[in-house]
Amino acid sequence: MAAAGPGVVPCRTGCTACCHGPFDISAADARLVAEAVTALPADQASAVHRRAIAQLELGHAAAPAWRAPWRAGETDEAAFDAMCDALERDPCPVLDPDSGACLVHEARPATCRLMGLGALTPDGDLLENLCPIQDRFPGYAALAPTPLDLMAFEVAAAEEDLAAMAAGWHATTVAGAVARER
């Protein structure tokens, strides 16, 4: 992306515009995030865990039917809206509150990896993964979409999910994945 438009894409350490609110991640991503948090220094891992628990409690207070395994997509529309309102300013628990850096960047979920520029599939379909602040950067919309072999991506993701589910993991939120490990 840097070669396509250096300085245009706002994604960088400290930009957390898309790192708020409840969103589901796959079982495979849940396992990767949880393992990455476990590998952090103990004080960081504990802080991430506390933020995850606080986020789950805040979301549950707004939508009492929302509980483990913490799948945002399994709530009804009113509950989801209530959770989004409650969590809109609550950043992802794996964000460092001081730097805005993702503490598990190398293991971040596919949802996070795909956010930003649109993706162009081999058959010409455009998958829009719009940055919530891209309108502040006029050159952003002019960047070409990133080629993505959607079928290969989905097949690989399904295989990883099956392996993760066989190991006892399930789709959840980032906070749900972190909280499960303690």
HUMOBEL-V98767 format. One line per field, one symbol per residue. ss: DSSP state (A for helix, B for strand, O for the rest). phi: phi as a letter, one per 20 degrees, with the letter a starting at -180 (. if undefined). burial: 1 if it has 16 or more other ideal C-beta (glycine too) atoms within 10 Angstrom, else 0. A space follows every 10 residues. Layout:
BEGIN
ss: ???
phi: ???
burial: ???
END
This chain:
BEGIN
ss: OOOOOOOOOO OOOOOOOOOB OOOOBOAAAA AAAAAAAAOO OAAAAAAAAA AAAAAAAAAA AAOOOOOOOO OAAAOOAAAA AAAAAAAOOO BOOOBOOOOO OBOOAAAOOA AAAAOOOOBB OOOOOBBOOO OOOAAAOOOA AAOOOBBOOA AAAAAAAAAA AAAAAAOOOO OBOAAAAAAA OO
phi: .fffagneff fagoecgddc nebecffffg ffffffffef ggffffffff ffffffffff ffcgfebgem effeefffff ffffffdfde fgfeeffeem effcgfdffg gffefpffdd egenfdeecf ffdffecgfg fefffefbeg ffffffffff ffffffeneb fadgffffff fd
burial: 0000000111 1000000111 1111111111 1111011001 0000101110 1100110111 0110010011 1100100011 0111011001 1111110000 0111001111 0100111111 0000000010 1001001001 0010100100 0000000001 1001100011 1111111111 10
END
